[in-house]
Amino acid sequence: MTRMAAERATTRPTDRRHPLVAAAMVVPLAFALAFMTGGIDAVVTQASSVAGTLGR
């Protein structure tokens, strides 16, 4: 192994994603999975029942 290849193999990448970028990548997938499995309907149902309870 050459010296340059050895340095590349042992150095850790310093570039990391910003947490907001990671969230922007994951949130659409989470919404898609929630929509496909009916999770959004469950959240809407729960929110409306909580809103009804708080409105009394």
C-alpha positions in Angstrom: 0.0 0.0 0.0 1.4 3.4 -0.9 1.7 6.1 1.7 -1.2 8.2 0.2 -3.5 5.1 0.2 -2.6 4.3 3.7 -3.4 7.8 4.9 -6.8 7.7 3.1 -7.6 4.4 4.7 -6.8 5.5 8.2 -8.3 9.0 8.3 -11.8 9.4 9.4 -14.1 11.6 7.3 -14.7 15.0 9.0 -17.6 16.0 6.8 -20.9 15.2 8.6 -24.4 16.2 7.7 -26.1 18.9 9.6 -28.9 17.5 11.7 -31.5 19.6 9.8 -30.3 18.1 6.5 -30.6 14.6 8.0 -34.1 15.5 9.2 -35.1 16.9 5.8 -34.0 13.6 4.2 -35.9 11.4 6.7 -39.2 13.4 7.2 -40.6 12.8 3.7 -40.0 9.1 4.1 -41.7 9.0 7.5 -44.7 10.8 6.1 -44.9 8.4 3.2 -44.7 5.4 5.5 -47.3 6.9 7.8 -49.6 7.6 4.9 -49.2 4.1 3.5 -49.9 2.4 6.8 -52.8 4.6 7.9 -50.8 6.4 10.6 -51.9 9.8 9.5 -55.6 8.9 9.9 -54.9 7.7 13.4 -53.1 10.9 14.4 -55.9 13.0 13.0 -58.5 11.0 14.9 -56.5 11.3 18.2 -56.0 15.0 17.7 -59.7 15.6 17.0 -60.7 13.7 20.1 -58.1 15.6 22.3 -59.4 18.9 20.8 -63.0 17.8 21.7 -62.0 16.9 25.2 -60.2 20.3 25.7 -63.1 22.2 24.3 -65.5 20.9 26.9 
